[in-house]
Amino acid sequence: SIVTFCEPLDSMLGSGIPVGEITEICGSPGAGKTQLCTQIAVDVCIPEAFGGMDGEALYIDTEGSFDIHRVKDMGKSMLKHLQRTL
C-alpha cells in the first residue's frame, strides 16, 4: 500500500492507499483532495530503502490545477524527512 503519512487516514485504509485498485477521493471544494492526490503521487516514488514502493506516478488533471512547483516542493520536503529518518 501507499503510505500517506497521515496516521488516521492510513489506519482507516488499513495501512495506506491500496495498490492495484481504484481509490476514489471525493469531498467538498477546499477539502484537500488535490493536496492529498499530489502527496500520494510523491509518496509512491519513495525508494524501497526508505520503505516506499520506488514507483512512478501518472497524474491526470482534468481541471488544469496541477502545479509542478508544488510537486517539486513536496518532493524536496519528503527527501528531507526521509534523510532525517536515517
N, C-alpha and C positions, 0 to 999 in steps of 0.2 A: 504494500500500500504506500501511497504518497503521504508523508507526514506533513501536516500543515503548520506545525509548531504552535498551534492553538490547542492547548491541552483539552479543554472541554469539547471542542469540535472533534478532535482526534478520538477521544474517548467515546463520544456519541456514535461515531462512524466505525468503531471497532478497530482503532489504531491508525486511522487516516482514510484518505480517498482510495477506494478500491481500484485496482489496476485491471484492465481488460473488461471494464464495464462502463456503461454510460452513467454519469452522475449529473443530475440537473441541479443547477444553482439558481434559485429564484428568490425574489424579495422585492420590497418596495424601492422606489428610487432613493439613492443615497444610503442604502443598507450595507454597501461594501462588496457587492457581487464582483465588480470589476477588479477591485483590490485583491479579493480572495483568488480569483482566477489568475491574475497576474502572479501572485505569490506562488500558486501551485505550479505555474509554468516555470518559475525559477527553481522551486523545490525539486522538481522531477530531474533536474540537471545535476543535483548534488552527487559528487563522486561516491562510489561504493565504499571507499576508505573512510568516509565520514558517515556511513550508514544510509547513504542515498541509493538511488537507482542508476545513476550515471546514464540517464536517458536523454531524450530530446523532446522538445515541446513544439507543437504546432498550434498557434493561437489564431483563431478565426474571429475577426472583429467585424460584426455586421453593422455597427453604429459609427465607426470612424473615431473611436475614443482611445485606441491603442497608442500609448506613449512610450517609445523606445527609451527615452531618457529615464523614465520611471523604472523600467525594467533593468536598465544598467545600474541605477542607484540601489535597487533591491538586490541585485546580484552582488554588488560590492559589499553591501551590508551583510548578506549571507556569508560571503567569504570571510569577512572579519569575525563573524560569530563562530564559524567553523574553525578558524585559526585559534581562537581563544579556547576552544574545547580540547585542543591537543596538548 
